[in-house]
Amino acid sequence: MDIRSITDEASRRQAFALFREAMLGIGDVGRSSTEAEARFLSEGKPLGGYEGDVLRGVVNGYDSSVTLPGGERVSHLSVTHVGVAPDATRRGVARRLLVNQLQRARAEGYVVAGLRASDPRIYGRYGYGVASWSVRQEVDLTRTGLAVKTSREKIRIVDARESFDLFRKIADTDPKPRASTLSRWDGWWSMQEYRTAHGATPYHAVVFGTEGDERGFLRFHVEPSDNWFTSTRRTVIVDDLVAHDGEAWRELLGHLLGQDILHRVVFPSRPVDDPLPLFLENPRALDISGQRDESWIRPLDLKALLSARRLAATREVTIAVEDDLFPDNAGTWTIGPEGGAKGSGKPETTVSISDLATLIFGAQSASHLAESGRIATDSKGTVEELDRVFATGRKPHSGISF
């Protein structure tokens, strides 16, 4: 198996076609818009696994950054398009591609790699850990109103197809994004434009803030219905919600949830600690379901990652980190008020690189990991200190897929 970078447009399209073939359920963008497909693929860093001149597997990645608890950003390779030809599976093709990709990413200076997992049983073996969780929310508007009055004075309806430059500006200038929030690259935006232009039902959008000082936006589309006018389940699905502060969040949601024509609003991906129940007169009208792993993060440069992560330590904790792929990450680390650094001495606990990613991003506490048997220590105080070290005010959440 020969692992090669894929650089020319024709080979990129071939690699994307193989990915679609492997996934079965991915539509052919190029069939309806070669321009959209070319724009989507142009920024990627695809790698192909070849037997001779025959492409057998592919993995791709896009340049981005990710927010850590505390607000700092680090470089992030957004891993996607992982696929193996249906007649070449279970031969180690994906493993070779994924390991090679991580090694290249580390050499290129990326601090972490991240992905959305089609199968959550796969990626832990490569050192990826769950860095955020999401839930599905469905509001039954026939059973509730809003608990808080909103004004809509700063709400502006915009063209959902023609306003992507504005959406991008708002997303890029969010002053306090949650941990695990990604910077969105050109190809990601191009796919949103494509889906909006080719959607089977109408798309809508509103922004919050005066012109030139917008502080949030909300994009949504209508759920297909046999007869929208007579339906008793008129439903819209939220595609994207960015709010710079509480006022923007309340006004955007107040506008959407106040539409008399609607019966239900579905949010496919929201944070597990989202305050929406407090916004409704009847919190029982909100159905929260489908908690699932969202972001998977693989630390590549642990020293840089710990240096950027704001820590709340009261004393130094010594841990042993297990990382079979990158020796610089493995070994004994001291984490304390001055940050994290390679250390010495007897470790108080041992943590895999995947579970350490979960701790660093705040997706789970050390206490939860200890209770589930993921980390072990003889000292209860060690777990309590790790809880303090990696404490977060808000749960991590990205809200986008790729």
VOPAGU-2260 file (C-alpha; in pm, 1 decimal, decimal comma):
REM VOPAGU-2260
SITE   aa  ch    i         X         Y         Z
SITE  MET   A    0       0,0       0,0       0,0
SITE  ASP   A    1     142,5     333,3    -111,6
SITE  ILE   A    2      13,3     646,0      69,3
SITE  ARG   A    3      19,8     953,9    -153,7
SITE  SER   A    4     -97,3    1314,6    -135,8
SITE  ILE   A    5    -374,2    1385,7    -386,5
SITE  THR   A    6    -326,3    1725,1    -547,8
SITE  ASP   A    7    -484,8    1750,9    -893,7
SITE  GLU   A    8    -857,8    1822,8    -934,9
SITE  ALA   A    9    -942,8    1503,1   -1122,4
SITE  SER   A   10    -784,0    1283,9    -854,4
SITE  ARG   A   11    -959,6    1479,7    -579,6
SITE  ARG   A   12   -1293,4    1415,1    -750,3
SITE  GLN   A   13   -1203,9    1046,0    -783,1
SITE  ALA   A   14   -1117,4    1030,4    -411,9
SITE  PHE   A   15   -1444,1    1201,1    -317,3
SITE  ALA   A   16   -1633,1     955,3    -538,7
SITE  LEU   A   17   -1468,1     663,3    -358,5
SITE  PHE   A   18   -1567,3     813,4     -24,0
SITE  ARG   A   19   -1928,6     844,9    -141,2
SITE  GLU   A   20   -1922,3     485,2    -262,7
SITE  ALA   A   21   -1792,8     367,2      75,1
SITE  MET   A   22   -2052,3     564,8     272,6
SITE  LEU   A   23   -2348,3     471,7      47,9
SITE  GLY   A   24   -2565,2     761,2     169,5
SITE  ILE   A   25   -2366,5    1063,9      43,4
SITE  GLY   A   26   -2507,2    1246,4    -259,0
SITE  ASP   A   27   -2311,3    1338,3    -571,2
SITE  VAL   A   28   -2254,0    1713,2    -541,1
SITE  GLY   A   29   -2067,1    1730,6    -870,9
SITE  ARG   A   30   -2360,2    1593,6   -1066,7
SITE  SER   A   31   -2565,5    1903,6    -989,9
SITE  SER   A   32   -2283,8    2158,3    -948,5
SITE  THR   A   33   -1925,3    2094,0   -1057,4
SITE  GLU   A   34   -1837,1    2443,9    -934,4
SITE  ALA   A   35   -1962,6    2369,5    -582,0
SITE  GLU   A   36   -1776,2    2039,0    -571,7
SITE  ALA   A   37   -1453,5    2198,1    -694,8
SITE  ARG   A   38   -1475,5    2474,5    -434,0
SITE  PHE   A   39   -1557,1    2221,4    -162,3
SITE  LEU   A   40   -1258,5    1999,3    -246,4
SITE  SER   A   41    -998,6    2261,9    -335,4
SITE  GLU   A   42    -879,9    2337,1      19,3
SITE  GLY   A   43    -858,2    1978,5     139,5
SITE  LYS   A   44    -547,0    1774,2     205,9
SITE  PRO   A   45    -658,1    1431,9      80,1
SITE  LEU   A   46    -439,5    1124,0     107,3
SITE  GLY   A   47    -496,5     816,4    -103,7
SITE  GLY   A   48    -403,8     456,5     -37,2
SITE  TYR   A   49    -296,3     300,3    -368,2
SITE  GLU   A   50    -221,2     -53,9    -479,1
SITE  GLY   A   51     -24,9      21,6    -792,3
SITE  ASP   A   52    -235,9     284,3    -965,1
SITE  VAL   A   53    -563,3     166,4    -810,2
SITE  LEU   A   54    -710,1     388,3    -538,1
SITE  ARG   A   55    -830,5     172,3    -248,2
SITE  GLY   A   56    -890,5     421,4      30,9
SITE  VAL   A   57    -894,2     791,6     111,8
SITE  VAL   A   58    -880,3    1032,4     404,8
SITE  ASN   A   59    -905,6    1410,2     384,5
SITE  GLY   A   60    -842,8    1704,6     615,1
SITE  TYR   A   61    -913,4    2077,5     623,2
SITE  ASP   A   62    -717,3    2351,4     796,2
SITE  SER   A   63    -900,5    2514,6    1088,0
SITE  SER   A   64    -863,4    2603,7    1454,3
SITE  VAL   A   65   -1051,6    2498,4    1766,1
SITE  THR   A   66   -1135,9    2686,2    2084,9
SITE  LEU   A   67   -1013,2    2556,2    2420,7
SITE  PRO   A   68   -1173,4    2619,4    2760,2
SITE  GLY   A   69   -1050,1    2964,3    2853,4
SITE  GLY   A   70   -1081,3    3102,1    2500,6
SITE  GLU   A   71    -747,1    3025,9    2336,2
SITE  ARG   A   72    -742,9    2867,4    1991,4
SITE  VAL   A   73    -504,8    2603,4    1860,5
SITE  SER   A   74    -448,1    2471,2    1509,3
SITE  HIS   A   75    -685,0    2188,9    1418,6
SITE  LEU   A   76    -687,4    1953,0    1121,7
SITE  SER   A   77   -1052,6    1877,9    1045,5
SITE  VAL   A   78   -1042,9    1512,9     941,3
SITE  THR   A   79   -1313,9    1391,4     705,5
SITE  HIS   A   80   -1389,9    1176,5     398,8
SITE  VAL   A   81   -1252,2     858,8     555,5
SITE  GLY   A   82   -1347,7     576,1     321,4
SITE  VAL   A   83   -1227,7     242,6     186,3
SITE  ALA   A   84   -1344,2      79,4    -136,2
SITE  PRO   A   85   -1614,8    -179,8     -54,0
SITE  ASP   A   86   -1399,0    -460,2    -196,9
SITE  ALA   A   87   -1090,3    -357,5       4,7
SITE  THR   A   88   -1225,4    -339,3     361,4
SITE  ARG   A   89   -1074,1    -516,0     665,0
SITE  ARG   A   90    -727,1    -513,0     516,3
SITE  GLY   A   91    -580,6    -229,7     724,4
SITE  VAL   A   92    -622,5      38,1     455,2
SITE  ALA   A   93    -800,3     286,4     684,0
SITE  ARG   A   94    -549,7     230,1     964,5
SITE  ARG   A   95    -253,0     308,2     741,4
SITE  LEU   A   96    -421,1     618,3     605,3
SITE  LEU   A   97    -529,5     753,4     944,2
SITE  VAL   A   98    -193,9     694,6    1111,3
SITE  ASN   A   99      -7,8     846,9     818,5
SITE  GLN   A  100    -238,5    1148,0     824,5
SITE  LEU   A  101    -176,9    1205,8    1197,2
SITE  GLN   A  102     198,2    1177,8    1152,5
SITE  ARG   A  103     192,6    1430,6     869,0
SITE  ALA   A  104     -31,5    1665,3    1066,1
SITE  ARG   A  105     205,6    1658,7    1363,1
SITE  ALA   A  106     502,8    1725,9    1133,4
SITE  GLU   A  107     315,0    2020,2     975,8
SITE  GLY   A  108     264,7    2181,3    1317,3
SITE  TYR   A  109     -99,0    2102,1    1395,3
SITE  VAL   A  110    -166,7    2091,0    1768,7
SITE  VAL   A  111    -471,8    1863,5    1737,2
SITE  ALA   A  112    -674,3    1673,6    1479,2
SITE  GLY   A  113   -1050,5    1638,7    1505,5
SITE  LEU   A  114   -1341,5    1464,9    1337,8
SITE  ARG   A  115   -1705,6    1361,0    1353,9
SITE  ALA   A  116   -1728,3     984,2    1390,2
SITE  SER   A  117   -1959,1     778,7    1169,7
SITE  ASP   A  118   -1888,5     489,2    1409,2
SITE  PRO   A  119   -1777,2     581,1    1764,7
SITE  ARG   A  120   -1607,0     242,9    1812,5
SITE  ILE   A  121   -1332,0     321,2    1564,0
SITE  TYR   A  122   -1140,0     632,8    1656,1
SITE  GLY   A  123   -1038,9     576,6    2017,3
SITE  ARG   A  124    -780,7     328,4    1893,9
SITE  TYR   A  125    -606,0     615,9    1712,3
SITE  GLY   A  126    -597,3     837,4    2021,4
SITE  TYR   A  127    -912,1    1041,9    1954,1
SITE  GLY   A  128   -1124,8    1124,2    2257,8
SITE  VAL   A  129   -1473,1    1272,2    2286,1
SITE  ALA   A  130   -1426,9    1647,8    2325,1
SITE  SER   A  131   -1794,0    1750,9    2319,9
SITE  TRP   A  132   -2144,2    1606,7    2335,8
SITE  SER   A  133   -2466,2    1726,7    2177,0
SITE  VAL   A  134   -2838,8    1672,6    2225,2
SITE  ARG   A  135   -3144,1    1700,0    2001,0
SITE  GLN   A  136   -3414,6    1943,1    2113,4
SITE  GLU   A  137   -3774,6    1960,0    1991,8
SITE  VAL   A  138   -4009,5    2235,1    2110,8
SITE  ASP   A  139   -4385,7    2175,6    2093,4
SITE  LEU   A  140   -4510,3    2531,6    2044,2
SITE  THR   A  141   -4873,0    2425,8    2087,6
SITE  ARG   A  142   -4796,8    2364,9    2456,2
SITE  THR   A  143   -4585,1    2663,6    2553,6
SITE  GLY   A  144   -4506,3    3028,9    2513,5
SITE  LEU   A  145   -4193,5    3217,0    2614,5
SITE  ALA   A  146   -4108,3    3278,0    2977,8
SITE  VAL   A  147   -3913,9    3592,9    2886,5
SITE  LYS   A  148   -4045,9    3879,1    2674,5
SITE  THR   A  149   -3849,5    3964,0    2359,6
SITE  SER   A  150   -3872,5    4277,1    2146,6
SITE  ARG   A  151   -3753,7    4181,8    1795,3
SITE  GLU   A  152   -3638,4    4543,2    1750,0
SITE  LYS   A  153   -3290,0    4435,4    1642,6
SITE  ILE   A  154   -3402,8    4133,7    1440,3
SITE  ARG   A  155   -3366,8    4153,2    1062,7
SITE  ILE   A  156   -3489,2    3897,2     812,2
SITE  VAL   A  157   -3228,4    3830,6     543,3
SITE  ASP   A  158   -3204,6    3620,3     228,4
SITE  ALA   A  159   -3090,1    3273,1     333,7
SITE  ARG   A  160   -2914,9    3216,3      -0,4
SITE  GLU   A  161   -2750,8    3553,3     -49,6
SITE  SER   A  162   -2624,9    3637,5     301,8
SITE  PHE   A  163   -2340,8    3391,6     356,4
SITE  ASP   A  164   -2075,4    3664,1     368,7
SITE  LEU   A  165   -2265,9    3814,8     660,5
SITE  PHE   A  166   -2312,1    3477,2     832,3
SITE  ARG   A  167   -1941,3    3411,2     801,7
SITE  LYS   A  168   -1850,2    3750,4     946,2
SITE  ILE   A  169   -2075,5    3690,8    1246,9
SITE  ALA   A  170   -1937,7    3342,4    1308,7
SITE  ASP   A  171   -1576,6    3458,0    1276,6
SITE  THR   A  172   -1621,7    3743,2    1527,1
SITE  ASP   A  173   -1791,6    3549,9    1809,3
SITE  PRO   A  174   -1603,6    3688,9    2114,2
SITE  LYS   A  175   -1673,0    3400,9    2354,9
SITE  PRO   A  176   -1731,7    3074,9    2170,3
SITE  ARG   A  177   -1771,5    2754,3    2365,3
SITE  ALA   A  178   -1483,7    2511,7    2387,1
SITE  SER   A  179   -1470,2    2280,7    2080,2
SITE  THR   A  180   -1599,6    2558,2    1851,2
SITE  LEU   A  181   -1426,4    2536,9    1513,3
SITE  SER   A  182   -1323,6    2810,1    1274,7
SITE  ARG   A  183   -1512,3    2741,4     951,5
SITE  TRP   A  184   -1314,8    2710,9     629,2
SITE  ASP   A  185   -1419,3    2809,5     275,4
SITE  GLY   A  186   -1515,5    2456,5     173,9
SITE  TRP   A  187   -1745,2    2421,0     473,7
SITE  TRP   A  188   -1927,0    2741,0     382,9
SITE  SER   A  189   -1949,5    2638,3      17,9
SITE  MET   A  190   -2133,0    2321,5     118,4
SITE  GLN   A  191   -2381,8    2521,7     326,8
SITE  GLU   A  192   -2447,3    2744,3      26,7
SITE  TYR   A  193   -2492,9    2438,8    -195,2
SITE  ARG   A  194   -2742,8    2274,5      40,7
SITE  THR   A  195   -2938,5    2596,6      78,1
SITE  ALA   A  196   -2955,4    2649,0    -298,2
SITE  HIS   A  197   -3052,6    2288,5    -373,2
SITE  GLY   A  198   -3274,6    2214,2     -73,7
SITE  ALA   A  199   -3612,0    2053,1    -140,1
SITE  THR   A  200   -3792,6    2292,2      97,9
SITE  PRO   A  201   -3760,2    2667,2     171,0
SITE  TYR   A  202   -3467,9    2802,1     374,3
SITE  HIS   A  203   -3491,3    3111,3     594,2
SITE  ALA   A  204   -3254,7    3326,2     800,7
SITE  VAL   A  205   -3256,9    3613,7    1047,9
SITE  VAL   A  206   -2976,7    3816,8    1203,3
SITE  PHE   A  207   -2957,4    4011,5    1528,3
SITE  GLY   A  208   -2805,1    4358,3    1561,4
SITE  THR   A  209   -2794,8    4683,0    1373,3
SITE  GLU   A  210   -2649,1    4678,1    1024,9
SITE  GLY   A  211   -2272,9    4659,1    1048,5
SITE  ASP   A  212   -2285,4    4547,9    1412,8
SITE  GLU   A  213   -2461,8    4211,6    1387,9
SITE  ARG   A  214   -2413,5    3982,9    1687,2
SITE  GLY   A  215   -2588,8    3666,0    1582,8
SITE  PHE   A  216   -2773,4    3475,9    1313,7
SITE  LEU   A  217   -3010,9    3183,5    1284,1
SITE  ARG   A  218   -3062,4    2970,5     971,7
SITE  PHE   A  219   -3347,2    2719,1     940,2
SITE  HIS   A  220   -3547,8    2524,4     683,8
SITE  VAL   A  221   -3895,0    2380,2     657,6
SITE  GLU   A  222   -3945,6    2009,8     723,3
SITE  PRO   A  223   -4108,0    1840,1     420,9
SITE  SER   A  224   -4484,8    1811,6     448,7
SITE  ASP   A  225   -4753,5    1663,2     222,8
SITE  ASN   A  226   -4965,1    1972,9     279,9
SITE  TRP   A  227   -4802,3    2253,0     476,5
SITE  PHE   A  228   -5117,9    2466,4     494,0
SITE  THR   A  229   -5340,3    2203,5     659,9
SITE  SER   A  230   -5072,0    2016,0     853,3
SITE  THR   A  231   -5100,2    1994,9    1232,5
SITE  ARG   A  232   -4723,5    1940,8    1258,7
SITE  ARG   A  233   -4573,8    2236,3    1074,9
SITE  THR   A  234   -4207,8    2200,7    1171,1
SITE  VAL   A  235   -3884,4    2383,1    1098,0
SITE  ILE   A  236   -3533,0    2251,4    1153,7
SITE  VAL   A  237   -3256,5    2482,0    1273,4
SITE  ASP   A  238   -2942,2    2449,0    1061,5
SITE  ASP   A  239   -2712,5    2696,1    1236,2
SITE  LEU   A  240   -2730,0    2927,8    1536,9
SITE  VAL   A  241   -2454,9    3169,1    1638,7
SITE  ALA   A  242   -2515,6    3420,7    1917,7
SITE  HIS   A  243   -2242,3    3642,2    2062,0
SITE  ASP   A  244   -2423,4    3698,9    2391,6
SITE  GLY   A  245   -2741,1    3624,7    2587,1
SITE  GLU   A  246   -2940,9    3905,6    2432,4
SITE  ALA   A  247   -2868,1    3784,5    2079,9
SITE  TRP   A  248   -2959,3    3426,6    2176,5
SITE  ARG   A  249   -3290,0    3532,6    2336,3
SITE  GLU   A  250   -3396,2    3758,5    2050,6
SITE  LEU   A  251   -3312,5    3510,2    1777,8
SITE  LEU   A  252   -3496,2    3228,8    1952,1
SITE  GLY   A  253   -3779,5    3458,9    2052,6
SITE  HIS   A  254   -3833,2    3548,9    1687,8
SITE  LEU   A  255   -3837,3    3185,4    1571,3
SITE  LEU   A  256   -4041,4    3039,2    1857,3
SITE  GLY   A  257   -4291,4    3324,3    1827,2
SITE  GLN   A  258   -4397,1    3235,2    1472,3
SITE  ASP   A  259   -4772,6    3166,1    1490,9
SITE  ILE   A  260   -4764,3    2943,3    1182,4
SITE  LEU   A  261   -4536,6    2687,1    1349,3
SITE  HIS   A  262   -4620,0    2390,7    1567,6
SITE  ARG   A  263   -4269,9    2255,6    1629,6
SITE  VAL   A  264   -3907,4    2363,6    1611,2
SITE  VAL   A  265   -3626,4    2107,0    1599,5
SITE  PHE   A  266   -3266,4    2176,9    1700,1
SITE  PRO   A  267   -3061,6    1876,3    1581,4
SITE  SER   A  268   -2747,4    1970,6    1776,4
SITE  ARG   A  269   -2733,8    2179,2    2093,0
SITE  PRO   A  270   -2512,1    2181,1    2404,9
SITE  VAL   A  271   -2605,0    1945,3    2687,2
SITE  ASP   A  272   -2630,2    2247,7    2921,9
SITE  ASP   A  273   -2828,5    2469,0    2683,8
SITE  PRO   A  274   -3055,2    2712,5    2879,5
SITE  LEU   A  275   -3355,4    2666,6    2646,7
SITE  PRO   A  276   -3575,1    2499,8    2915,7
SITE  LEU   A  277   -3552,5    2822,1    3121,0
SITE  PHE   A  278   -3669,6    3023,5    2821,0
SITE  LEU   A  279   -4004,4    2842,7    2795,9
SITE  GLU   A  280   -4319,0    2891,4    3005,7
SITE  ASN   A  281   -4367,6    2516,4    3001,6
SITE  PRO   A  282   -4032,8    2335,2    3006,1
SITE  ARG   A  283   -4217,6    2005,1    2955,5
SITE  ALA   A  284   -4295,6    2120,4    2602,0
SITE  LEU   A  285   -3925,7    2070,1    2527,8
SITE  ASP   A  286   -3819,8    1716,9    2440,8
SITE  ILE   A  287   -3445,7    1657,7    2484,5
SITE  SER   A  288   -3316,3    1337,6    2331,4
SITE  GLY   A  289   -3043,3    1180,3    2127,5
SITE  GLN   A  290   -2738,2    1270,0    2333,8
SITE  ARG   A  291   -2440,9    1170,3    2125,3
SITE  ASP   A  292   -2070,0    1221,4    2087,5
SITE  GLU   A  293   -2003,9    1529,7    1875,6
SITE  SER   A  294   -1636,8    1637,6    1854,7
SITE  TRP   A  295   -1356,5    1381,4    1863,1
SITE  ILE   A  296   -1011,7    1534,5    1923,1
SITE  ARG   A  297    -668,2    1376,1    1889,0
SITE  PRO   A  298    -385,1    1565,8    2066,7
SITE  LEU   A  299     -78,6    1582,0    1844,7
SITE  ASP   A  300     144,8    1825,8    2033,2
SITE  LEU   A  301      53,9    1781,3    2399,6
SITE  LYS   A  302     300,8    2043,6    2522,0
SITE  ALA   A  303     147,4    2312,6    2299,7
SITE  LEU   A  304    -203,9    2202,0    2389,0
SITE  LEU   A  305    -149,1    2219,9    2764,6
SITE  SER   A  306      32,2    2552,5    2729,0
SITE  ALA   A  307    -272,2    2703,2    2554,2
SITE  ARG   A  308    -532,5    2551,2    2786,9
SITE  ARG   A  309    -621,9    2768,0    3087,0
SITE  LEU   A  310    -577,3    2554,3    3399,9
SITE  ALA   A  311    -727,6    2606,1    3744,1
SITE  ALA   A  312    -481,1    2405,9    3949,9
SITE  THR   A  313    -415,6    2465,8    4319,3
SITE  ARG   A  314    -121,1    2225,2    4333,4
SITE  GLU   A  315      86,5    2017,0    4095,9
SITE  VAL   A  316     -49,0    1679,3    3983,9
SITE  THR   A  317     180,0    1420,8    3823,6
SITE  ILE   A  318      22,2    1195,4    3561,8
SITE  ALA   A  319     149,9     928,6    3325,8
SITE  VAL   A  320      24,0     972,3    2970,0
SITE  GLU   A  321      -6,8     676,2    2734,8
SITE  ASP   A  322      42,0     750,4    2363,6
SITE  ASP   A  323     160,5     472,1    2134,3
SITE  LEU   A  324     191,5     695,3    1829,5
SITE  PHE   A  325     383,4    1002,1    1950,7
SITE  PRO   A  326     663,3     941,9    2204,9
SITE  ASP   A  327     687,6    1315,0    2285,0
SITE  ASN   A  328     336,1    1299,9    2429,1
SITE  ALA   A  329     392,5     983,4    2631,3
SITE  GLY   A  330     552,1     971,8    2973,1
SITE  THR   A  331     523,8    1163,5    3296,2
SITE  TRP   A  332     368,3    1510,2    3299,3
SITE  THR   A  333     334,9    1759,5    3579,7
SITE  ILE   A  334      22,6    1975,0    3563,2
SITE  GLY   A  335     -14,3    2267,5    3800,0
SITE  PRO   A  336     -61,7    2642,0    3845,8
SITE  GLU   A  337     221,0    2711,4    3599,0
SITE  GLY   A  338      70,6    2490,0    3328,7
SITE  GLY   A  339     174,5    2148,2    3203,1
SITE  ALA   A  340     525,5    2021,6    3137,0
SITE  LYS   A  341     719,2    1698,0    3111,5
SITE  GLY   A  342     815,5    1594,1    3460,9
SITE  SER   A  343     953,6    1313,9    3671,5
SITE  GLY   A  344     864,0    1127,1    3984,2
SITE  LYS   A  345     593,6     874,6    4061,5
SITE  PRO   A  346     268,8     942,9    3871,2
SITE  GLU   A  347     -47,5     976,9    4077,4
SITE  THR   A  348    -257,3     832,2    3794,4
SITE  THR   A  349    -229,4     707,3    3437,7
SITE  VAL   A  350    -435,0     858,4    3156,0
SITE  SER   A  351    -459,3     755,4    2790,7
SITE  ILE   A  352    -411,6    1030,7    2533,7
SITE  SER   A  353    -777,2     992,1    2428,0
SITE  ASP   A  354    -912,0    1034,9    2782,6
SITE  LEU   A  355    -675,8    1327,3    2836,1
SITE  ALA   A  356    -834,9    1497,4    2533,9
SITE  THR   A  357   -1174,4    1451,2    2700,4
SITE  LEU   A  358   -1042,4    1612,1    3019,4
SITE  ILE   A  359    -868,1    1900,1    2844,5
SITE  PHE   A  360   -1181,7    2004,6    2654,8
SITE  GLY   A  361   -1409,3    1951,1    2955,5
SITE  ALA   A  362   -1638,9    1693,9    2792,7
SITE  GLN   A  363   -1620,9    1478,9    3107,4
SITE  SER   A  364   -1481,7    1535,3    3454,2
SITE  ALA   A  365   -1202,1    1332,5    3609,0
SITE  SER   A  366   -1458,2    1210,2    3863,7
SITE  HIS   A  367   -1675,4    1063,3    3589,1
SITE  LEU   A  368   -1375,7     903,2    3421,2
SITE  ALA   A  369   -1266,7     753,7    3753,8
SITE  GLU   A  370   -1616,1     623,0    3833,5
SITE  SER   A  371   -1633,0     455,2    3493,1
SITE  GLY   A  372   -1290,6     297,1    3538,6
SITE  ARG   A  373   -1120,3     497,3    3263,8
SITE  ILE   A  374    -858,1     634,0    3505,0
SITE  ALA   A  375    -738,7     484,2    3830,8
SITE  THR   A  376    -566,9     630,6    4135,6
SITE  ASP   A  377    -519,0     542,6    4499,5
SITE  SER   A  378    -581,6     901,4    4604,7
SITE  LYS   A  379    -927,0    1059,4    4600,6
SITE  GLY   A  380    -755,1    1395,0    4623,6
SITE  THR   A  381    -590,3    1340,1    4285,4
SITE  VAL   A  382    -924,5    1305,4    4109,8
SITE  GLU   A  383   -1064,3    1609,2    4292,3
SITE  GLU   A  384    -762,8    1815,5    4189,5
SITE  LEU   A  385    -793,7    1705,7    3827,2
SITE  ASP   A  386   -1158,0    1816,0    3843,2
SITE  ARG   A  387   -1037,4    2162,0    3948,1
SITE  VAL   A  388    -753,0    2168,4    3693,6
SITE  PHE   A  389    -982,9    2104,2    3396,6
SITE  ALA   A  390   -1299,8    2274,2    3522,2
SITE  THR   A  391   -1516,7    2451,5    3263,2
SITE  GLY   A  392   -1796,2    2705,1    3306,6
SITE  ARG   A  393   -1992,3    2587,6    3000,9
SITE  LYS   A  394   -1991,5    2245,6    2843,6
SITE  PRO   A  395   -1801,5    2220,5    2515,2
SITE  HIS   A  396   -2004,2    2219,5    2194,3
SITE  SER   A  397   -1931,4    2295,8    1829,1
SITE  GLY   A  398   -2272,5    2279,1    1664,1
SITE  ILE   A  399   -2145,7    2202,3    1314,2
SITE  SER   A  400   -2059,2    1886,9    1124,1
SITE  PHE   A  401   -1818,8    1833,5     835,1
